[in-house]
Amino acid sequence: MNAQQWAVVWLVTGVVISGLGLVLVQHERRMAFVELQAEIERGDELREEWSMLQLEIGAWAGHSRLERVARDELQMQFPEHGEVVILERR
């Protein structure tokens, strides 16, 4: 083989290797994009769960629930009118 044929072989080899590299990079980019989309979806799910938990916290801390627990579970009751003592600051 002469020098010109060797140059053609090297150029063809370089083009093939470059093409394979391009395919590999494109595949990795697509896989990263799929992973990114999955993480974005997971973030959306976590934000939704956070909102639900905030609502649940509000429900657990609500006055009606606290009053019910105090009355039913702790046997507490409102004081009679005569049992209330009002303190004044001087």
BELURLIN-V683349 format. One record per backbone hydrogen bond with DSSP energy under -1.0 kcal/mol. CO is the residue of the C=O (numbers start at 1). NH is the residue of the N-H. Records with the same first field share a line. If there is no record, write none. Layout:
CO->NH + NH
//
This chain:
2->6
3->7
4->8
5->9
6->10
7->11
8->12
9->13
10->14
11->15
12->16
13->17
14->18
15->19
16->20
17->21
18->22
19->23
20->24
21->25
22->26
23->27
24->28
25->29
26->30
27->31
28->32
29->33
30->34
31->35
32->36
33->37
34->38
35->39
36->40
37->41
38->42
39->43
40->44
41->45
42->46
43->47
44->48
45->49
46->50
47->51
48->52
49->53
50->54
51->55
52->56
53->57
54->58
55->59
56->60
57->61
62->66
63->67
64->68
65->69
66->70
67->71
68->72
69->73 + 74
70->76
80->83
//
